[in-house]
Amino acid sequence: MHWLTLSLICAFTLASSDAAAKYWLRGAGAREMVVVRLGLSGLLLIPWVLTFDLPPLPLPFWGWMALLMPLEIIAMLMYMQAIRDYPLALTVPYLAFTPVLVVVTGWLVLDETVSGPGLVGILLVVGGSWLLNFEQSGTMTWRQLLTPLKAIVVNPGSRLMLATASIYAVTSVGGKAAMQWMPPQQFGAFYFAVLGSCVLLLVAVTRPQALRIRRFGIVPLLIVAGFMALMVVTHFLALAQVEAAYMIAVKRTSLLFGMLYGAMLFGERHLGRHLLAGALMVAGVVAIGL
């Protein structure tokens, strides 16, 4: 399957997991959300991982894994805290910084370069992601456009999400570096199974009450975790076929899918005001694909 299709599936399943979590796990704390989003998703992938005939894994592979596991957990905790405690309009847009930062980390770690059209596509996706979260009244002004920049200084949620985006720029590139020792169709499931196991062990030791997630219902938990598991598999399959910056840029169209979910499931308004942002993101995906 082509990397662009895989990346769009990855974006859709990520947005679907977000929407399902918002719908069914409204009363969950940040740690409980991490248990569902990472721990339970990892458990779902373990039976598949046990069927793998894994190649010999050298010490550098485990070095990358040791670096990436705590970063992934920290990023998800900050993500959940930001979404739970602060306005979406002052948090979610900062995930759009990930593909821009990946251009830098991909060059430093993997010696990847981005072509001119690819860079334009990345910037269009970032711009569309940025505009998606503006709630304007009347004519949009430059002051409104600069609101997210000001929010970094005054809003802790914005700083949390920007830090999350920065960590994801490292983990995306680091994951691709580790993947050179394992087939991509195996690495995604293996990576998430190890990550989920680390999460469950850490939570069991530090906050065991956060493991009590059954009250949310088996079916909702499986839907949230299942979409996350599919997301991570398609993430690494796509990442194996293209530069990390391109793949992460297309994955950020999950914000567009999230906007549609918000309108359909939660009655969120101002869908028309976001059409320009959606058009920019689609144009960015086309530019990247070409």
C-alpha positions in Angstrom: 0.0 0.0 0.0 1.3 3.5 -0.9 2.7 5.6 2.0 0.2 8.4 1.3 -2.8 6.1 1.7 -1.2 4.5 4.9 -0.6 8.0 6.3 -4.2 9.1 5.7 -5.5 5.9 7.4 -3.1 6.6 10.2 -4.5 10.2 10.5 -8.1 8.9 10.4 -7.6 6.2 13.0 -5.9 8.7 15.4 -8.8 11.1 15.1 -11.2 8.3 15.6 -9.5 7.2 18.8 -9.5 10.8 20.0 -13.2 11.2 19.2 -14.1 7.8 20.8 -12.1 8.8 23.9 -13.8 12.1 24.2 -17.2 10.5 23.8 -16.8 7.5 26.1 -14.0 8.4 28.5 -15.1 11.8 29.6 -14.5 11.1 33.3 -11.1 9.6 32.9 -8.0 11.1 34.4 -4.7 11.6 32.4 -3.2 8.4 33.7 -6.3 6.4 32.9 -6.3 7.8 29.4 -2.7 6.8 29.0 -3.5 3.3 30.2 -6.3 3.0 27.6 -4.5 4.7 24.7 -1.1 3.1 25.2 -1.4 0.2 27.7 -4.5 -1.5 26.4 -3.6 -0.9 22.7 -0.2 -2.5 23.4 -1.9 -5.5 24.9 -4.1 -5.9 21.8 -1.0 -6.2 19.7 0.9 -8.7 21.8 -0.8 -11.9 20.4 0.3 -10.7 16.9 3.8 -9.9 18.0 4.1 -13.5 19.5 3.7 -14.8 15.9 6.7 -12.9 14.6 10.0 -14.5 13.8 12.1 -11.6 15.0 15.6 -11.0 13.6 18.6 -10.6 16.0 18.3 -7.2 17.6 21.6 -5.5 18.3 22.4 -3.2 21.2 21.8 0.0 19.3 18.2 -1.1 18.7 17.6 -1.5 22.4 19.4 1.8 23.0 16.8 3.6 20.8 14.0 1.7 22.5 15.3 2.7 25.9 15.4 6.4 24.8 12.0 6.4 23.1 9.8 4.6 25.7 10.0 7.3 28.4 9.6 10.0 25.8 6.4 8.4 24.5 4.9 8.1 28.0 5.8 11.7 28.9 4.4 13.0 25.7 1.1 11.2 26.1 0.7 12.3 29.7 1.3 16.0 28.7 -1.1 15.5 25.7 -3.9 14.2 28.0 -3.3 16.9 30.6 -3.4 19.6 28.0 -6.6 18.4 26.4 -8.3 17.8 29.7 -7.4 21.0 31.6 -7.2 23.7 28.9 -9.1 24.9 25.8 -8.7 22.9 22.6 -8.2 26.1 20.6 -5.1 26.9 22.7 -3.6 23.4 22.8 -4.3 21.2 19.7 -2.9 23.7 17.1 0.6 23.2 18.5 0.8 19.6 17.3 1.1 21.1 13.9 4.6 22.1 14.8 5.7 18.4 14.7 6.3 18.1 10.9 8.2 21.4 11.0 10.4 20.1 13.8 10.8 16.7 12.1 12.5 18.5 9.1 15.3 19.4 11.6 15.4 16.1 13.5 15.2 14.1 10.3 18.2 15.9 8.9 20.2 15.6 12.1 19.4 11.9 12.8 18.6 10.3 9.5 20.3 12.8 7.0 16.9 13.2 5.3 16.3 16.2 3.1 13.0 17.7 2.0 12.4 18.9 -1.6 10.9 22.3 -2.5 7.4 21.0 -3.2 7.5 18.8 -0.2 8.4 21.8 2.1 5.5 23.8 0.6 3.2 20.9 1.3 4.4 20.7 4.9 3.9 24.4 5.4 0.4 24.2 3.9 -0.6 21.4 6.3 0.9 23.3 9.2 -0.9 26.5 8.2 -4.2 24.6 7.8 -3.8 22.9 11.2 -3.1 26.3 12.7 -6.2 28.0 11.2 -8.5 25.1 12.1 -8.5 26.2 15.7 -9.3 29.8 15.4 -12.7 31.0 16.6 -13.2 34.4 15.0 -15.9 37.0 15.2 -16.1 39.3 12.2 -13.1 39.9 10.0 -10.0 37.9 11.0 -7.2 40.3 12.0 -3.4 39.8 12.4 -3.9 40.1 16.2 -6.2 37.0 16.0 -3.6 35.2 13.9 -0.9 35.8 16.5 -3.1 34.6 19.4 -1.5 31.1 19.5 1.9 32.6 19.7 0.9 34.8 22.7 -0.8 31.8 24.3 2.6 30.0 24.6 3.5 32.7 27.1 0.3 32.9 29.1 -1.4 29.5 28.7 0.2 26.4 30.4 -1.8 24.1 28.1 -0.2 25.6 25.0 3.2 25.1 26.4 2.4 21.5 27.3 1.2 20.8 23.8 4.2 22.5 22.2 6.5 20.4 24.3 4.5 17.3 23.2 4.9 18.2 19.6 8.7 18.6 20.2 8.9 15.2 21.8 7.0 13.6 18.9 9.4 15.2 16.4 12.2 13.2 18.2 10.2 9.9 18.6 9.1 9.9 15.0 12.6 10.1 13.7 14.0 7.8 16.5 11.4 5.2 15.6 12.5 5.2 12.0 16.1 4.9 13.1 15.3 1.8 15.2 13.2 0.3 12.5 16.3 -0.4 10.3 16.9 -3.6 12.4 13.3 -4.9 12.0 10.8 -5.2 9.1 8.3 -2.3 9.3 5.3 -4.5 9.3 6.7 -6.1 12.5 8.2 -3.0 14.1 5.1 -1.0 14.7 3.3 -3.8 16.6 6.4 -4.7 18.5 7.1 -1.1 19.4 3.6 -0.5 20.7 3.5 -3.8 22.6 6.7 -2.9 24.4 5.4 0.6 25.0 2.1 -0.6 26.4 3.8 -3.1 28.7 6.0 -0.3 30.0 3.0 1.9 30.7 1.1 -0.8 32.5 4.1 -1.7 34.6 4.9 1.9 35.5 1.2 2.7 36.4 0.9 -0.5 38.4 3.9 0.6 40.5 3.1 4.3 40.8 -0.7 4.7 40.6 -2.4 1.2 40.6 -5.9 2.7 40.9 -5.5 4.1 37.4 -5.7 0.6 36.1 -9.4 0.4 37.1 -10.8 1.3 33.7 -13.4 -1.4 33.4 -16.1 1.1 34.5 -16.0 2.7 31.1 -17.3 -0.5 29.4 -15.5 -3.2 27.4 -16.7 -2.1 24.0 -15.7 1.6 24.3 -12.3 0.6 25.6 -11.7 -1.8 22.7 -12.8 0.8 20.2 -10.5 3.5 21.6 -7.6 1.1 22.0 -8.2 -0.7 18.7 -8.1 2.6 16.7 -4.8 3.4 18.4 -3.3 0.0 17.6 -4.3 0.4 13.9 -2.9 3.9 14.0 0.6 2.8 15.1 0.8 0.0 12.6 0.0 2.2 9.7 2.3 4.9 11.1 5.4 2.7 10.9 4.4 1.1 7.6 4.2 4.5 6.0 7.3 5.8 7.8 9.3 3.0 6.1 8.4 4.2 2.7 9.1 8.0 2.9 10.9 10.8 4.7 9.7 11.2 8.2 8.8 14.9 7.7 6.4 14.0 4.8 4.7 11.2 6.7 4.2 13.3 9.9 2.8 16.2 7.9 0.1 14.0 6.3 -0.6 12.4 9.7 -1.4 15.9 11.0 -4.5 15.9 8.8 -6.0 14.0 11.8 -6.9 17.5 12.9 -9.2 17.8 9.9 -10.8 14.5 10.6 -11.2 15.6 14.2 -13.0 18.7 13.1 -15.5 16.7 11.2 -16.0 14.3 14.1 -16.6 17.4 16.3 -19.4 18.7 14.0 -21.0 15.3 13.6 -20.8 13.8 17.1 -20.5 16.8 19.4 -22.4 19.5 17.6 -19.4 21.8 17.5 -20.1 25.0 15.5 -18.3 27.1 13.0 -17.6 24.3 10.6 -17.9 26.8 7.6 -15.2 29.0 9.1 -12.8 26.1 9.0 -13.2 25.3 5.3 -10.3 27.5 4.4 -8.1 25.6 6.8 -9.3 22.3 5.4 -8.6 23.4 1.8 -5.0 24.4 2.9 -4.5 21.0 4.4 -5.8 19.1 1.3 -3.6 21.2 -0.9 -0.6 20.4 1.4 -1.4 16.6 1.1 -1.6 16.9 -2.7 1.8 18.8 -2.8 3.4 16.2 -0.6 2.0 13.3 -2.6 3.3 14.8 -5.9 
